[in-house]
C-alpha cells in the first residue's frame, strides 16, 4: 500500500511529489555524491520544474550519524546564475534550535560554523560551499531550493 491516499481521478495530484527524482546526471559540483543511508545521507523527496511545470526545484536530504566518520564534505565550492536557499534543521523535539551536529558552510571566503538549525540564502553569482558535516549526532534534515527551471539540487 502506498503511504498516501488520493481521490480517484484527481486533477490536482500532478502538483504533489512523494518520491525523489532518480539522479543520473549530477552537476560537476555534486560529483561523488552518494545518497544512501550507509553513505550518511539519503534523498527524501524532490520536486523540479520538469516534474511539476512552474514549480521551484526543491531537494530534501537526511544526514545520518555514522560511527567513526567526521568531516564529510557534502558539496564542493561553486557558483551559479540563480539564487539558492539552503536549510539545515535539527531533529531534537525538545529544542528546535539544536542542530544535533556541527556544519561548516562557506560563502565566498568566509567560513561559518553552525551547531544550531539555520537557513542560508545565496544570491546568484556568489561562491558558496563547501558544506562540511563536521559532526552528526542525530539526523539532520536538509532542504534546498532554486527558482523554477534553474539547476538541480
N, C-alpha and C positions, 0 to 999 in steps of 0.2 A: 504494500500500500504506500502511496506517495505521502509525503509529510505535509500535505495541504489538501484543502477542498476548494473546488471552484465550481461556479454554476455551469451547467451544461450549456454549450453554445455561447460561452461568454464572449462578448465583444471587447472586453477590456483586459483579458488575460495577457494580451500582447504587450502590455505595459509593465508586467511583473516578471522578475527573474528569480529562479530558485536554485540555480547552479552556476558554477564558474565556467567561463569560456575556456576551451581547450587551447593550451598555449603551444603553438607550433613554430612561431616566428617571433622571438623576443627581440626588442631593440638592443643594440650593442651594449648599452649601459646595464642591461639585465643579464648579460651573458653569464652563464654559470648558475643562475638562479634555479634551485630545485625546490619544488613545492610539495614536500611530503612530510608527514609527522616525524619521520626519522631524521630529516634534514633540519628540523627545528622550526619549520614554517609550513602552513597549509593554507592554500587559497580556499576561500569560503564561497562567495558568490560574487559575480561581476555583472556589470551592465555596460554595454557600449552602444554607440550610435548605430553600429551595424546590426545589433540585436534588437534595439528599440529605437527606431528612427526619431531623431530630435533629442534623445536623452544625452546627458553628460556621460563621459566614460568614468565609471566608478569601479574600483577594485577593493576587495577586502581580504585580509590575511590574518591568521592566528600565528603568533610567535610562541613557541613552546619551550619550557625549561628542558635542558639536556645536561646530563651528568658530564662533568669534566670538560665542558666546552665554554670558552669565553671568546670575546672579540669576534663575533660573527658579523661579517660585513654583508649588509643586505643589498645595497645598490651603490655602484661607483659614481664618482662625481660626473655631472653632465649639465647641459643647458638644453632648453628647447624654446620654441617660439610661441608658447602659450602658457598661461597661468596654471599653477598646480596647487592643490590644497592637500596636505597630508596630516593624518591624525594618528596618535598612539595612545590608546586608552587602557588603563589598568583594570583588573577584574576583581578587585577587593570589594565585596559588597558592603563592608563596614567603613570604607574610606575611598571614595571615588577619585581622590587626588593621588592616591598611592599607585604608581605605575607598576610596581611588582618587579622592578628591574632597573637597569640603567642603560640609557641610549645616548650615544654620541651622534649629533646631527650637525652638519656643516652648511652654512650659507656663505658663498664666496670664500674668503679666508678666515671666517670666524667660526670657531668651534663652540657648540652649545652641548652641555651635558644635562640630561634630564633624569630625575627619579620620580617625577610627577607626570600625570597624564597631560598631553599637550596636542595642540593643533597648530600647524605652520602653513602660512600662505606664501608661495614662492611666485613672484611676478615673472612674466615672460622674460627670457634672456638672462636671468640671474643664475649663476652657477650654484648648484646645491648638491648635497651629499659629499662624501659617503655617509651612509647610515651604518653605524656600528652598534650592534646589540651587545653591549659590554657584559650584561648580566640579565638573565631572565629567570625569575624565581617563581612566577605564576604566569599563566597565559596572558599575553598582551594582544589586544585587538588593534589591528592597523587598518586604516582606510586611506584611499587617495582618490581624488577626482580632478578631472580636467574637462574643459568645455566640450560640447558635442563635436564629434568628428576630429578631435585633436589627440593624437598619440594613443598609446596603450599603457596601462599601469601594470 
